[in-house]
Amino acid sequence: MVVAAVKSADVKILDTWRVAGLRGTGSHHFMVNDLAVADAFIEPINFTEPMERGTLYTFPMFMSFAAATAAVAIGIARRAIESLMELAQAKPSMAQTGLLRDRPAIQADVARAAAIVRSTRAFLHETIAEVWDALESGKKVTEEQRAYGRIAAVDGVTRAAHAVDLMFNAAVTPLGWITR
């Protein structure tokens, strides 16, 4: 596999992405036909041997991609908690008098979501730190460490989505409409 730097004018964007909620990612399929690329603009992707020295370059590539994805999901969940807390300060409760912030069920959901975010983040950080420390001391990454890296990332995304769901459900009225 290689990465090639080409002029945007030489790339045809294919309008194939009709995925709800992902429009802002800028994801597209694309096509390049009959284009010669000079060697200076081609970089091989080496999955086995690092191209540079240092821990960052020996860190498993797919583990870093997985960790980055989990980090984004965890950040989204943190922001969902913050958003609900802001909303709960002013939004009246539909079922009771008073504000959302005063409802024990809302407080419990915020607490659950906060525990999910913090524990998921801690698991991811611990797992990545263990791999980093192994590499720093000149050891190879074990299969078990690779497995835990994937587990921490997948768990992070899954649990972060659950935390966001908790906050969304806490914010909606019984009719299912978000009101502010």
C-alpha positions in Angstrom: 0.0 0.0 0.0 1.1 3.5 -0.7 -0.1 7.0 -0.1 0.1 9.3 -3.1 -0.1 13.1 -3.2 -2.1 14.3 -6.2 -3.7 17.5 -7.3 -7.4 17.7 -6.4 -8.2 18.6 -10.0 -7.0 15.0 -11.0 -9.4 13.4 -8.6 -13.1 12.8 -9.4 -15.3 12.8 -6.3 -18.1 10.2 -6.6 -21.4 11.3 -5.0 -22.1 8.0 -3.3 -22.3 8.9 0.4 -25.9 9.1 1.5 -25.3 8.2 5.1 -27.4 9.9 7.8 -25.3 11.8 10.2 -22.0 11.6 8.4 -22.3 14.3 5.9 -20.0 16.6 7.9 -17.2 14.1 7.8 -16.3 14.9 4.2 -16.2 11.2 3.5 -16.4 10.4 -0.2 -15.6 7.7 -2.7 -13.3 9.0 -5.3 -11.6 7.9 -8.5 -8.4 8.6 -10.3 -7.8 7.4 -13.9 -4.6 7.1 -15.9 -2.5 9.4 -13.7 1.2 9.1 -13.4 2.6 10.1 -10.0 6.2 11.0 -9.6 8.2 8.9 -7.0 8.7 12.0 -4.9 4.9 12.1 -4.3 4.5 8.5 -3.3 5.1 7.2 0.3 4.8 3.5 1.1 2.8 2.5 4.1 4.8 0.1 6.1 2.8 -1.9 8.5 5.6 -4.0 10.0 8.7 -1.8 10.3 8.7 1.8 11.5 10.0 4.4 9.0 11.3 6.7 11.8 12.8 6.1 15.2 10.9 6.7 18.5 8.0 5.2 20.4 5.4 7.0 18.4 6.6 5.3 15.2 6.7 1.8 16.7 3.2 2.1 18.2 0.9 -0.3 16.3 -0.8 1.7 13.6 -4.2 0.0 13.8 -4.2 0.4 17.6 -3.6 4.1 17.2 -6.4 4.4 14.7 -8.8 2.5 17.1 -7.7 4.6 20.1 -8.3 7.8 18.1 -11.8 6.7 17.1 -12.6 5.9 20.7 -11.2 9.2 21.9 -13.5 11.1 19.6 -16.6 9.0 20.7 -15.7 9.6 24.4 -15.3 13.3 23.7 -18.7 13.4 22.1 -20.2 11.7 25.2 -18.5 14.2 27.5 -20.0 17.1 25.5 -23.5 15.4 25.6 -23.3 15.4 29.4 -22.3 19.0 29.4 -25.1 19.9 27.0 -27.7 18.2 29.0 -26.5 19.8 32.2 -26.8 23.2 30.5 -30.2 22.4 29.2 -31.4 21.0 32.6 -30.7 24.4 34.2 -33.5 26.0 32.3 -35.8 23.4 30.8 -39.0 22.7 32.7 -39.9 19.1 33.4 -42.9 18.0 31.4 -44.1 15.6 34.0 -43.6 17.6 37.1 -43.2 21.2 38.3 -39.6 22.4 38.5 -36.6 22.1 36.2 -35.1 18.9 34.7 -32.1 19.4 37.0 -34.3 18.8 40.0 -35.5 15.3 38.8 -33.8 12.4 40.5 -34.1 10.3 37.3 -32.2 12.9 35.3 -29.5 13.2 38.0 -29.1 9.4 38.0 -28.7 9.4 34.2 -26.1 12.1 34.3 -24.3 10.2 37.0 -24.4 6.9 34.9 -23.2 8.7 31.8 -20.4 10.4 33.8 -19.3 7.0 35.2 -19.4 5.5 31.7 -17.3 8.3 30.2 -14.7 8.4 33.0 -14.3 4.6 33.3 -14.1 4.1 29.6 -11.5 6.9 29.2 -9.5 5.4 32.1 -9.5 1.9 30.5 -8.4 3.3 27.2 -5.7 5.4 28.7 -4.4 2.5 30.9 -4.3 0.2 27.9 -2.5 2.6 25.7 0.0 3.5 28.5 0.8 -0.1 29.0 1.7 -0.5 25.3 3.6 2.7 25.3 5.6 1.7 28.4 6.4 -1.7 26.8 7.7 0.0 23.6 9.7 2.6 25.6 11.5 -0.2 27.4 12.3 -1.9 24.1 9.8 -4.7 24.3 7.5 -5.9 21.5 3.8 -5.4 21.8 2.2 -8.8 22.8 -0.9 -10.3 21.2 -2.7 -9.8 24.5 -1.8 -6.1 24.5 -3.1 -5.8 20.9 -6.3 -7.5 21.9 -6.8 -5.2 24.9 -6.1 -2.2 22.7 -8.9 -3.3 20.4 -11.2 -4.2 23.3 -10.6 -0.8 25.0 -11.3 1.0 21.7 -14.5 -0.9 20.8 -15.7 -0.7 24.4 -15.0 3.0 24.4 -17.1 3.7 21.3 -19.9 1.4 22.4 -20.2 2.8 25.9 -19.8 6.4 24.8 -22.8 5.8 22.4 -24.7 4.5 25.4 -23.8 7.6 27.4 -25.0 9.9 24.6 -28.3 7.9 24.4 -28.8 8.4 28.1 -28.4 12.2 27.7 -30.6 12.3 24.6 -33.3 10.4 26.3 -33.1 12.6 29.4 -33.5 15.7 27.2 -36.6 14.7 25.2 -40.2 15.2 26.3 -42.6 12.3 26.6 -43.7 13.0 23.0 -40.2 12.6 21.7 -39.6 16.2 20.8 -36.6 18.1 22.1 -37.7 21.4 23.5 -35.5 24.3 24.7 
